[in-house]
Amino acid sequence: MKKKLLAILVFAMALLSFQGLWNAPQMQLQVQAASPKLSKTKKTLYVGDDFKLTLKNATGKVKYKSTDKKIVTVTKKGVVTAVAPGKAKIKVTYKGKTYKCKITVKKAKVTTPEPTAAPKPTAPEPTTVPKPTDEPEPTYVPDPTYVPDPVIISEPTGVPEPTYVPEPTYEPEPTAAPTAAPEPTAAPEPTAEPEPTTTPEPTAEPTPTAEPEPTTTPEPTVEPEPEIPAYLTITDDEVYNAIMALQSEYPEGTPWTNANTYSWGPDVAMTLGYGGFGGGCQAFAMLASDAAFGNAPAYKFTDPAYISAGAILRINNDSHSVVVLKVDGNMITIAEGNYNSSVHWGRVIDITNCGFVFGYTRRPIE
């Protein structure tokens, strides 16, 4: 009995050891290095802003490139600078694989400076008036010295005055004949009265010239800023929500074949390709793109860097059309019609091995 128990115990230990050796390589295989990942896959900036874009977990050389240098630029070290309003992408290449960061640039905010407060007027100090100088008192002039009158000394008496003898009476001489009367003096001629002086008339004062009225300077006309079309500012999230809203009308599995057709209006500018008519898978992709962009122009491209939400892709070596819902590096989430003759939502494809040929985007490209 003891020998049987011992044999069973040895067999169990051997089995456990073999199981541990079998699982060890599988556990080692599960430990993998972390894959590279962008620090940002999308970013909104204002003109003049910048930030540094990095590829995490990258150990080798990384290359950066802007899809539109007129809107955003990037240095060799990944410093991204916003140049003008619009949208562009930063392509990051590492070991043959491309990663993209979508950049939206808006106008810079204008800050109005506060007005400088005017200095308060300073009141002038009152002028000190000098006090009047006291007039000097008059100098005292003494009265003149009093001179006494001279003393009169009387003449000596005792000498009698002589007696007065009257003179003889004077006989007047006879009167002479009367003298001839003088001729009367001619009366003087009357003096001519002077002519009256003519008083000059007063000179008339000149009429004052009227002052010209001041010229009114017309205020400059403010030009209204051009309205930016909605399709230039719509974000990828807004495009995604607009297309996904069609699910209520076209749920998963809705029949959709080549008999279903759709046409873009004449206002949609086609840079290249067909004239805006499609059937089957192409018709559903055009309908879904219009749900987000309306009558925005469409541009044909072959560079996968221009792939964004709402773009129409021609895949499977030019045999099937899909509309883009989301972009995550090389992995593209799509919606499609005529997929097994029906509408299908949410399939994920790898742009590097899906047979991509060309596409149409509703966003401006170079």
ChimeraX attribute file (.defattr): number of C-alpha atoms within 10 A of each C-alpha:
attribute: neighborCount
match mode: 1-to-1
recipient: residues
	/A:1	5
	/A:2	7
	/A:3	8
	/A:4	8
	/A:5	10
	/A:6	11
	/A:7	10
	/A:8	11
	/A:9	12
	/A:10	10
	/A:11	11
	/A:12	12
	/A:13	11
	/A:14	10
	/A:15	11
	/A:16	11
	/A:17	10
	/A:18	11
	/A:19	11
	/A:20	10
	/A:21	10
	/A:22	11
	/A:23	10
	/A:24	10
	/A:25	10
	/A:26	10
	/A:27	9
	/A:28	9
	/A:29	8
	/A:30	8
	/A:31	8
	/A:32	7
	/A:33	7
	/A:34	9
	/A:35	9
	/A:36	15
	/A:37	14
	/A:38	17
	/A:39	12
	/A:40	14
	/A:41	17
	/A:42	14
	/A:43	13
	/A:44	13
	/A:45	21
	/A:46	17
	/A:47	18
	/A:48	14
	/A:49	15
	/A:50	16
	/A:51	13
	/A:52	13
	/A:53	21
	/A:54	18
	/A:55	19
	/A:56	12
	/A:57	12
	/A:58	15
	/A:59	10
	/A:60	7
	/A:61	8
	/A:62	17
	/A:63	15
	/A:64	22
	/A:65	19
	/A:66	21
	/A:67	19
	/A:68	16
	/A:69	17
	/A:70	15
	/A:71	21
	/A:72	28
	/A:73	21
	/A:74	20
	/A:75	14
	/A:76	10
	/A:77	12
	/A:78	19
	/A:79	14
	/A:80	22
	/A:81	21
	/A:82	27
	/A:83	21
	/A:84	19
	/A:85	19
	/A:86	20
	/A:87	24
	/A:88	24
	/A:89	26
	/A:90	26
	/A:91	19
	/A:92	22
	/A:93	16
	/A:94	17
	/A:95	11
	/A:96	7
	/A:97	11
	/A:98	17
	/A:99	20
	/A:100	25
	/A:101	21
	/A:102	19
	/A:103	22
	/A:104	23
	/A:105	23
	/A:106	20
	/A:107	14
	/A:108	14
	/A:109	8
	/A:110	6
	/A:111	6
	/A:112	6
	/A:113	6
	/A:114	6
	/A:115	6
	/A:116	6
	/A:117	6
	/A:118	6
	/A:119	6
	/A:120	6
	/A:121	6
	/A:122	6
	/A:123	6
	/A:124	6
	/A:125	6
	/A:126	6
	/A:127	6
	/A:128	6
	/A:129	6
	/A:130	6
	/A:131	6
	/A:132	6
	/A:133	6
	/A:134	6
	/A:135	6
	/A:136	6
	/A:137	6
	/A:138	6
	/A:139	6
	/A:140	6
	/A:141	6
	/A:142	6
	/A:143	6
	/A:144	6
	/A:145	6
	/A:146	6
	/A:147	6
	/A:148	6
	/A:149	6
	/A:150	6
	/A:151	6
	/A:152	6
	/A:153	6
	/A:154	6
	/A:155	6
	/A:156	6
	/A:157	6
	/A:158	6
	/A:159	6
	/A:160	6
	/A:161	6
	/A:162	6
	/A:163	6
	/A:164	6
	/A:165	6
	/A:166	6
	/A:167	6
	/A:168	6
	/A:169	6
	/A:170	6
	/A:171	6
	/A:172	6
	/A:173	6
	/A:174	6
	/A:175	6
	/A:176	6
	/A:177	6
	/A:178	6
	/A:179	6
	/A:180	6
	/A:181	6
	/A:182	6
	/A:183	6
	/A:184	6
	/A:185	6
	/A:186	6
	/A:187	6
	/A:188	6
	/A:189	6
	/A:190	6
	/A:191	6
	/A:192	6
	/A:193	6
	/A:194	6
	/A:195	6
	/A:196	6
	/A:197	6
	/A:198	6
	/A:199	6
	/A:200	6
	/A:201	6
	/A:202	6
	/A:203	6
	/A:204	6
	/A:205	6
	/A:206	6
	/A:207	6
	/A:208	6
	/A:209	6
	/A:210	6
	/A:211	6
	/A:212	6
	/A:213	6
	/A:214	6
	/A:215	6
	/A:216	6
	/A:217	6
	/A:218	6
	/A:219	6
	/A:220	6
	/A:221	6
	/A:222	6
	/A:223	6
	/A:224	6
	/A:225	6
	/A:226	6
	/A:227	6
	/A:228	8
	/A:229	9
	/A:230	11
	/A:231	17
	/A:232	16
	/A:233	16
	/A:234	15
	/A:235	15
	/A:236	18
	/A:237	11
	/A:238	14
	/A:239	24
	/A:240	19
	/A:241	13
	/A:242	19
	/A:243	23
	/A:244	20
	/A:245	13
	/A:246	13
	/A:247	14
	/A:248	8
	/A:249	9
	/A:250	17
	/A:251	14
	/A:252	14
	/A:253	15
	/A:254	15
	/A:255	16
	/A:256	23
	/A:257	19
	/A:258	14
	/A:259	9
	/A:260	16
	/A:261	17
	/A:262	16
	/A:263	14
	/A:264	20
	/A:265	13
	/A:266	10
	/A:267	9
	/A:268	16
	/A:269	16
	/A:270	17
	/A:271	13
	/A:272	11
	/A:273	9
	/A:274	8
	/A:275	14
	/A:276	16
	/A:277	13
	/A:278	19
	/A:279	19
	/A:280	22
	/A:281	27
	/A:282	26
	/A:283	26
	/A:284	26
	/A:285	26
	/A:286	25
	/A:287	19
	/A:288	28
	/A:289	27
	/A:290	18
	/A:291	18
	/A:292	23
	/A:293	20
	/A:294	16
	/A:295	17
	/A:296	21
	/A:297	18
	/A:298	24
	/A:299	20
	/A:300	19
	/A:301	19
	/A:302	14
	/A:303	11
	/A:304	16
	/A:305	18
	/A:306	21
	/A:307	25
	/A:308	22
	/A:309	26
	/A:310	31
	/A:311	26
	/A:312	29
	/A:313	27
	/A:314	21
	/A:315	19
	/A:316	13
	/A:317	11
	/A:318	12
	/A:319	12
	/A:320	18
	/A:321	25
	/A:322	27
	/A:323	30
	/A:324	26
	/A:325	28
	/A:326	22
	/A:327	20
	/A:328	13
	/A:329	19
	/A:330	17
	/A:331	13
	/A:332	20
	/A:333	18
	/A:334	23
	/A:335	26
	/A:336	25
	/A:337	30
	/A:338	25
	/A:339	19
	/A:340	11
	/A:341	15
	/A:342	18
	/A:343	21
	/A:344	22
	/A:345	19
	/A:346	15
	/A:347	11
	/A:348	15
	/A:349	14
	/A:350	14
	/A:351	17
	/A:352	11
	/A:353	10
	/A:354	12
	/A:355	15
	/A:356	21
	/A:357	16
	/A:358	18
	/A:359	22
	/A:360	25
	/A:361	22
	/A:362	26
	/A:363	23
	/A:364	15
	/A:365	14
	/A:366	9
